Amino acid sequence: MSIDYAQMVQGCRHHKPAAQRALYDEFAPMVLGICRRYAASRDEADDLMQDSFVRVFEKIGTLRDTAKLQGWIYSTTVNICLMHLRKKNRLILGDDIDSYSREEVDLPYTEAEIVEAMDSVTPAQRLVFNLCCVEEMDFRQVAAKLNCSESNVRGLLSRARACMREYLIKSKSLKV
C-alpha cells in the first residue's frame, strides 16, 4: 500500500490501523537505528522503539506540517531515548573532564561497525557522541540539552572517539 505522508498522518489521527501500519513500516528502520545508537542492548532498543511509536501515535495530532513528519518522528525518538537515559540515571556526566582533541579520523568502517564500537564506550560517551556526531549538535547545544558544561561535552566526545577508534582498530586487526 502506498499512501503519501498527509494521508498517512490523517489516517493515524483517526486511529486507522492501515495508516498506523504504513507509518510504522515507513519509519521503523530509522527509529530502530536511532534507538540502537542510544541503547545499551538490542532489547533496550526494541523497547525504546516501541515507546517512540506509542508517543508518535499519541501526539500525531500536534504535527502541524505533514511535510516535516520524518524530522518530527526523528526528534520524538531522540527525546524518548534521552528521557529513558535520564530515568535510568545513565545520564550522569562528570565535570572533571576538560580535555578535547579536535583530531578527526577518516577510517573505512561501516555504519554497523561504528554502532558496534559504540557499545564499547560508556553510556555518557555514547550519548554525547550521538548528539555531536550523529545529530550534529554543537557543544553549546549538547551542554544545554544535558545540563552540563561545554568542556565536559568536549571531553566525553574525545574519550568516546578514542575508545571507539581503539575498538575498531582492534576488531579490524582480529579479522585480518
C-alpha positions as YAML, in Angstrom:
chain: A
units: angstrom
residues:
- id: 1
  name: MET
  ca: [0.00, 0.00, 0.00]
- id: 2
  name: SER
  ca: [1.43, 3.35, -0.99]
- id: 3
  name: ILE
  ca: [-0.01, 6.49, 0.57]
- id: 4
  name: ASP
  ca: [1.56, 9.89, 0.97]
- id: 5
  name: TYR
  ca: [2.53, 11.41, 4.32]
- id: 6
  name: ALA
  ca: [-0.55, 13.64, 4.51]
- id: 7
  name: GLN
  ca: [-2.88, 10.65, 4.07]
- id: 8
  name: MET
  ca: [-0.79, 8.61, 6.50]
- id: 9
  name: VAL
  ca: [-0.96, 11.32, 9.18]
- id: 10
  name: GLN
  ca: [-4.69, 11.89, 8.63]
- id: 11
  name: GLY
  ca: [-5.36, 8.16, 8.95]
- id: 12
  name: CYS
  ca: [-3.26, 7.97, 12.14]
- id: 13
  name: ARG
  ca: [-5.17, 10.92, 13.61]
- id: 14
  name: HIS
  ca: [-8.34, 8.87, 13.09]
- id: 15
  name: HIS
  ca: [-6.71, 5.75, 14.60]
- id: 16
  name: LYS
  ca: [-6.91, 3.76, 11.34]
- id: 17
  name: PRO
  ca: [-4.79, 0.60, 11.64]
- id: 18
  name: ALA
  ca: [-3.78, 0.62, 7.95]
- id: 19
  name: ALA
  ca: [-2.37, 4.16, 8.25]
- id: 20
  name: GLN
  ca: [-0.62, 3.33, 11.51]
- id: 21
  name: ARG
  ca: [0.90, 0.24, 9.92]
- id: 22
  name: ALA
  ca: [2.01, 2.24, 6.87]
- id: 23
  name: LEU
  ca: [3.66, 4.85, 9.13]
- id: 24
  name: TYR
  ca: [5.34, 2.13, 11.18]
- id: 25
  name: ASP
  ca: [6.59, 0.29, 8.09]
- id: 26
  name: GLU
  ca: [7.91, 3.52, 6.58]
- id: 27
  name: PHE
  ca: [9.79, 4.76, 9.66]
- id: 28
  name: ALA
  ca: [10.64, 1.65, 11.73]
- id: 29
  name: PRO
  ca: [14.15, 1.22, 10.27]
- id: 30
  name: MET
  ca: [15.04, 4.87, 11.01]
- id: 31
  name: VAL
  ca: [13.57, 4.75, 14.52]
- id: 32
  name: LEU
  ca: [15.31, 1.46, 15.37]
- id: 33
  name: GLY
  ca: [18.61, 2.87, 14.11]
- id: 34
  name: ILE
  ca: [18.26, 5.90, 16.39]
- id: 35
  name: CYS
  ca: [17.25, 3.74, 19.37]
- id: 36
  name: ARG
  ca: [20.12, 1.33, 18.77]
- id: 37
  name: ARG
  ca: [22.63, 4.17, 18.93]
- id: 38
  name: TYR
  ca: [21.35, 5.25, 22.34]
- id: 39
  name: ALA
  ca: [20.54, 1.86, 23.87]
- id: 40
  name: ALA
  ca: [22.90, -0.45, 25.68]
- id: 41
  name: SER
  ca: [21.35, -3.57, 24.10]
- id: 42
  name: ARG
  ca: [19.13, -4.68, 21.25]
- id: 43
  name: ASP
  ca: [16.29, -5.45, 23.68]
- id: 44
  name: GLU
  ca: [16.52, -1.96, 25.15]
- id: 45
  name: ALA
  ca: [16.50, -0.51, 21.62]
- id: 46
  name: ASP
  ca: [13.37, -2.50, 20.79]
- id: 47
  name: ASP
  ca: [11.67, -1.15, 23.93]
- id: 48
  name: LEU
  ca: [12.68, 2.41, 23.03]
- id: 49
  name: MET
  ca: [11.36, 1.93, 19.51]
- id: 50
  name: GLN
  ca: [8.02, 0.76, 20.87]
- id: 51
  name: ASP
  ca: [7.88, 3.73, 23.27]
- id: 52
  name: SER
  ca: [8.72, 6.06, 20.38]
- id: 53
  name: PHE
  ca: [5.90, 4.79, 18.20]
- id: 54
  name: VAL
  ca: [3.45, 4.93, 21.10]
- id: 55
  name: ARG
  ca: [4.38, 8.59, 21.58]
- id: 56
  name: VAL
  ca: [4.18, 9.28, 17.83]
- id: 57
  name: PHE
  ca: [0.68, 7.81, 17.63]
- id: 58
  name: GLU
  ca: [-0.43, 9.64, 20.79]
- id: 59
  name: LYS
  ca: [0.91, 13.02, 19.66]
- id: 60
  name: ILE
  ca: [0.38, 12.85, 15.88]
- id: 61
  name: GLY
  ca: [-2.43, 15.37, 16.26]
- id: 62
  name: THR
  ca: [0.11, 18.02, 17.26]
- id: 63
  name: LEU
  ca: [2.01, 17.74, 13.98]
- id: 64
  name: ARG
  ca: [1.26, 20.91, 12.04]
- id: 65
  name: ASP
  ca: [3.15, 20.32, 8.79]
- id: 66
  name: THR
  ca: [2.97, 16.79, 7.38]
- id: 67
  name: ALA
  ca: [5.98, 17.57, 5.17]
- id: 68
  name: LYS
  ca: [8.05, 17.58, 8.37]
- id: 69
  name: LEU
  ca: [6.82, 14.15, 9.50]
- id: 70
  name: GLN
  ca: [10.20, 12.43, 9.24]
- id: 71
  name: GLY
  ca: [12.00, 15.13, 11.22]
- id: 72
  name: TRP
  ca: [9.23, 15.19, 13.82]
- id: 73
  name: ILE
  ca: [9.46, 11.41, 14.30]
- id: 74
  name: TYR
  ca: [13.26, 11.68, 14.47]
- id: 75
  name: SER
  ca: [13.10, 14.36, 17.19]
- id: 76
  name: THR
  ca: [10.42, 12.48, 19.10]
- id: 77
  name: THR
  ca: [12.57, 9.34, 19.08]
- id: 78
  name: VAL
  ca: [15.71, 11.15, 20.26]
- id: 79
  name: ASN
  ca: [13.72, 12.75, 23.08]
- id: 80
  name: ILE
  ca: [12.29, 9.37, 24.12]
- id: 81
  name: CYS
  ca: [15.83, 7.96, 24.23]
- id: 82
  name: LEU
  ca: [17.11, 10.90, 26.30]
- id: 83
  name: MET
  ca: [14.20, 10.63, 28.74]
- id: 84
  name: HIS
  ca: [14.87, 6.91, 29.10]
- id: 85
  name: LEU
  ca: [18.53, 7.54, 29.89]
- id: 86
  name: ARG
  ca: [17.59, 10.17, 32.46]
- id: 87
  name: LYS
  ca: [15.13, 7.79, 34.13]
- id: 88
  name: LYS
  ca: [17.73, 5.05, 34.28]
- id: 89
  name: ASN
  ca: [20.28, 7.51, 35.75]
- id: 90
  name: ARG
  ca: [22.63, 6.81, 32.89]
- id: 91
  name: LEU
  ca: [22.90, 10.47, 32.05]
- id: 92
  name: ILE
  ca: [25.41, 11.15, 34.79]
- id: 93
  name: LEU
  ca: [28.06, 13.40, 33.34]
- id: 94
  name: GLY
  ca: [31.06, 14.27, 35.47]
- id: 95
  name: ASP
  ca: [32.56, 17.76, 35.36]
- id: 96
  name: ASP
  ca: [36.16, 16.60, 35.71]
- id: 97
  name: ILE
  ca: [36.79, 16.19, 32.00]
- id: 98
  name: ASP
  ca: [38.09, 19.23, 30.19]
- id: 99
  name: SER
  ca: [40.46, 17.95, 27.53]
- id: 100
  name: TYR
  ca: [39.41, 17.68, 23.94]
- id: 101
  name: SER
  ca: [41.33, 16.90, 20.82]
- id: 102
  name: ARG
  ca: [39.87, 18.11, 17.52]
- id: 103
  name: GLU
  ca: [41.51, 15.16, 15.80]
- id: 104
  name: GLU
  ca: [39.28, 13.90, 13.01]
- id: 105
  name: VAL
  ca: [39.75, 10.38, 11.77]
- id: 106
  name: ASP
  ca: [38.51, 9.07, 8.45]
- id: 107
  name: LEU
  ca: [38.52, 5.32, 8.87]
- id: 108
  name: PRO
  ca: [36.93, 2.91, 6.42]
- id: 109
  name: TYR
  ca: [34.28, 1.43, 8.68]
- id: 110
  name: THR
  ca: [30.67, 0.60, 8.00]
- id: 111
  name: GLU
  ca: [27.80, 2.03, 9.98]
- id: 112
  name: ALA
  ca: [27.27, -1.39, 11.57]
- id: 113
  name: GLU
  ca: [30.89, -1.49, 12.75]
- id: 114
  name: ILE
  ca: [30.59, 2.00, 14.22]
- id: 115
  name: VAL
  ca: [27.35, 1.10, 16.02]
- id: 116
  name: GLU
  ca: [29.12, -1.99, 17.37]
- id: 117
  name: ALA
  ca: [32.03, 0.19, 18.52]
- id: 118
  name: MET
  ca: [29.57, 2.46, 20.32]
- id: 119
  name: ASP
  ca: [28.87, -0.47, 22.64]
- id: 120
  name: SER
  ca: [32.48, -0.19, 23.85]
- id: 121
  name: VAL
  ca: [32.03, 3.27, 25.38]
- id: 122
  name: THR
  ca: [30.21, 4.43, 28.49]
- id: 123
  name: PRO
  ca: [26.56, 5.47, 28.22]
- id: 124
  name: ALA
  ca: [27.51, 9.13, 28.74]
- id: 125
  name: GLN
  ca: [30.14, 8.94, 25.99]
- id: 126
  name: ARG
  ca: [27.67, 7.22, 23.65]
- id: 127
  name: LEU
  ca: [25.08, 9.90, 24.32]
- id: 128
  name: VAL
  ca: [27.48, 12.77, 23.64]
- id: 129
  name: PHE
  ca: [28.82, 11.02, 20.53]
- id: 130
  name: ASN
  ca: [25.26, 10.63, 19.24]
- id: 131
  name: LEU
  ca: [24.31, 14.22, 19.88]
- id: 132
  name: CYS
  ca: [27.52, 15.71, 18.47]
- id: 133
  name: CYS
  ca: [28.32, 13.38, 15.58]
- id: 134
  name: VAL
  ca: [25.00, 11.87, 14.57]
- id: 135
  name: GLU
  ca: [22.55, 14.61, 15.49]
- id: 136
  name: GLU
  ca: [25.19, 17.22, 14.51]
- id: 137
  name: MET
  ca: [24.54, 19.44, 17.51]
- id: 138
  name: ASP
  ca: [27.31, 21.82, 18.59]
- id: 139
  name: PHE
  ca: [28.91, 21.68, 22.04]
- id: 140
  name: ARG
  ca: [26.79, 24.54, 23.35]
- id: 141
  name: GLN
  ca: [23.54, 22.84, 22.28]
- id: 142
  name: VAL
  ca: [24.57, 19.49, 23.76]
- id: 143
  name: ALA
  ca: [25.68, 21.10, 27.03]
- id: 144
  name: ALA
  ca: [22.34, 22.91, 27.30]
- id: 145
  name: LYS
  ca: [20.34, 19.77, 26.50]
- id: 146
  name: LEU
  ca: [22.28, 17.71, 29.07]
- id: 147
  name: ASN
  ca: [22.65, 20.48, 31.64]
- id: 148
  name: CYS
  ca: [26.44, 20.24, 31.83]
- id: 149
  name: SER
  ca: [29.47, 22.27, 30.76]
- id: 150
  name: GLU
  ca: [30.76, 22.53, 27.20]
- id: 151
  name: SER
  ca: [34.18, 21.32, 28.35]
- id: 152
  name: ASN
  ca: [32.50, 18.21, 29.75]
- id: 153
  name: VAL
  ca: [30.87, 17.59, 26.37]
- id: 154
  name: ARG
  ca: [34.20, 18.06, 24.57]
- id: 155
  name: GLY
  ca: [35.97, 15.68, 26.94]
- id: 156
  name: LEU
  ca: [33.31, 12.99, 26.68]
- id: 157
  name: LEU
  ca: [33.34, 13.24, 22.90]
- id: 158
  name: SER
  ca: [37.13, 12.99, 22.82]
- id: 159
  name: ARG
  ca: [37.11, 9.91, 25.04]
- id: 160
  name: ALA
  ca: [34.29, 8.31, 23.06]
- id: 161
  name: ARG
  ca: [36.17, 8.78, 19.81]
- id: 162
  name: ALA
  ca: [39.41, 7.45, 21.30]
- id: 163
  name: CYS
  ca: [37.70, 4.35, 22.74]
- id: 164
  name: MET
  ca: [35.77, 3.70, 19.55]
- id: 165
  name: ARG
  ca: [38.89, 4.17, 17.43]
- id: 166
  name: GLU
  ca: [40.79, 1.69, 19.61]
- id: 167
  name: TYR
  ca: [37.93, -0.81, 19.43]
- id: 168
  name: LEU
  ca: [37.65, -0.51, 15.65]
- id: 169
  name: ILE
  ca: [41.39, -0.88, 15.12]
- id: 170
  name: LYS
  ca: [41.49, -3.98, 17.34]
- id: 171
  name: SER
  ca: [38.45, -5.55, 15.70]
- id: 172
  name: LYS
  ca: [39.87, -4.87, 12.22]
- id: 173
  name: SER
  ca: [43.20, -6.49, 13.14]
- id: 174
  name: LEU
  ca: [41.40, -9.54, 14.52]
- id: 175
  name: LYS
  ca: [39.54, -10.03, 11.22]
- id: 176
  name: VAL
  ca: [42.71, -9.96, 9.10]
...
